[in-house]
Amino acid sequence: MARVLNRWSHTKTVLLIWFICTITFYSLLRMALLNASHNSPSDDLTVDIVAKDSRASLYDKMARDLHDKGALFLKQGETSQSLSLSDIFALKDGSVTPMLKAADPPVRANVLHLSPDQSSPISAAVRDIFLPYFNKVIWFQNSSMYHFSMYHASHHIVPVPATEAEIEAEANAVRAVADTVCPLNIVLDRVVLTSTGVVLGCWQVLSGTDPLTIRAKLKTALPRSPAKQLYNNVMLHTSFARLLGRPNTYPQEGDKTSELKFFDELVTRANNRLSGIQATVTELWYVEEYDVLALALNGRMKTRKFQLGCSKA
Ligand SMILES: *[C@@H]1O[C@H](CO)[C@@H](O)[C@H](O)[C@H]1NC(C)=O
């Protein structure tokens, strides 16, 4: 009897161990499967295709903006960050000069940077096309500072003050994001002139980590950042120049409708020269802008530069 009992308890122990092993095995298997489906290449592909499509329709809409709203920059334009252009620039000794204003607290921007060897030819073409008509009423983006705004840790609309230590922690978090981002191969989709007079390059992604994913990673890495960000999540754009007033000369004298036609023609010329240009982006910058729009206006700033660390491009 004792032997039978002993045997029964032995069997129970074996069964119990088997039961625990099976449960553990299936939970681990399930977790592995879930994880795999999260990061599967086909999921990334879906993100890329959706982002590409919404970028294309966003750029279509931006290209229509000048005709929808008219050339507001001939009256009282605003920047893409809703700052009035007349508050930003002054005509001094016959040349356009930015009026730098301290940003308090400093703006903390995360931008992808385009290297000067890639931006110089673009900058030269933009100058060629626009300078003859807009001499003294145009501001050109510094070609060493061509950048794609990704995500703000703090901006002028919703300032998020930070201590030195908090800024260091943010920079480290952004560095960790940069380590996981793959360099972006991109192509200039189209040049657009906005109703506020900004000449923009709008880019598409050929390969690498999509801006949609980069912004999502930055949002997670910077939990204190403003909920409302300045740009559409899929947008990949860089400012080339800002028009501040009427052209000095027209090909022929004309009324308002021919003015718009003339702007269209300049944009077409820019597109003929620049659309289809390819570039590779390899750096994410964490920038403290001590002046309002420092990146755009050669203001005071502190930049921390991080290489994009993922090797698959
Ligand atoms: C353009 O930016 C570079 C790098 O910050 C700077 O050295 C240079 O002075 C700037 N150019 C102008 C015209 O401000």
The ligand as an SDF file (V2000), in Angstrom:
LIG
                    3D

 14 14  0  0  0  0  0  0  0  0999 V2000
   26.7190   79.0980  -42.6920 C   0  0  0  0  0  0  0  0  0  0  0  0
   26.8560   78.1450  -41.6700 O   0  0  0  0  0  0  0  0  0  0  0  0
   28.1800   77.8310  -41.3440 C   0  0  0  0  0  0  0  0  0  0  0  0
   28.1490   76.7030  -40.3540 C   0  0  0  0  0  0  0  0  0  0  0  0
   27.4170   77.0500  -39.2120 O   0  0  0  0  0  0  0  0  0  0  0  0
   28.8700   79.0760  -40.8050 C   0  0  0  0  0  0  0  0  0  0  0  0
   30.2220   78.7870  -40.5150 O   0  0  0  0  0  0  0  0  0  0  0  0
   28.7790   80.1940  -41.8350 C   0  0  0  0  0  0  0  0  0  0  0  0
   29.2960   81.3740  -41.2920 O   0  0  0  0  0  0  0  0  0  0  0  0
   27.3400   80.4150  -42.2610 C   0  0  0  0  0  0  0  0  0  0  0  0
   27.2790   81.3740  -43.3480 N   0  0  0  0  0  0  0  0  0  0  0  0
   26.7310   82.5690  -43.2000 C   0  0  0  0  0  0  0  0  0  0  0  0
   26.6740   83.3980  -44.4160 C   0  0  0  0  0  0  0  0  0  0  0  0
   26.2790   82.9570  -42.1440 O   0  0  0  0  0  0  0  0  0  0  0  0
  1  2  1  0
  1 10  1  0
  2  3  1  0
  3  4  1  0
  3  6  1  0
  4  5  1  0
  6  7  1  0
  6  8  1  0
  8  9  1  0
  8 10  1  0
 10 11  1  0
 11 12  1  0
 12 13  1  0
 12 14  2  0
M  END
$$$$
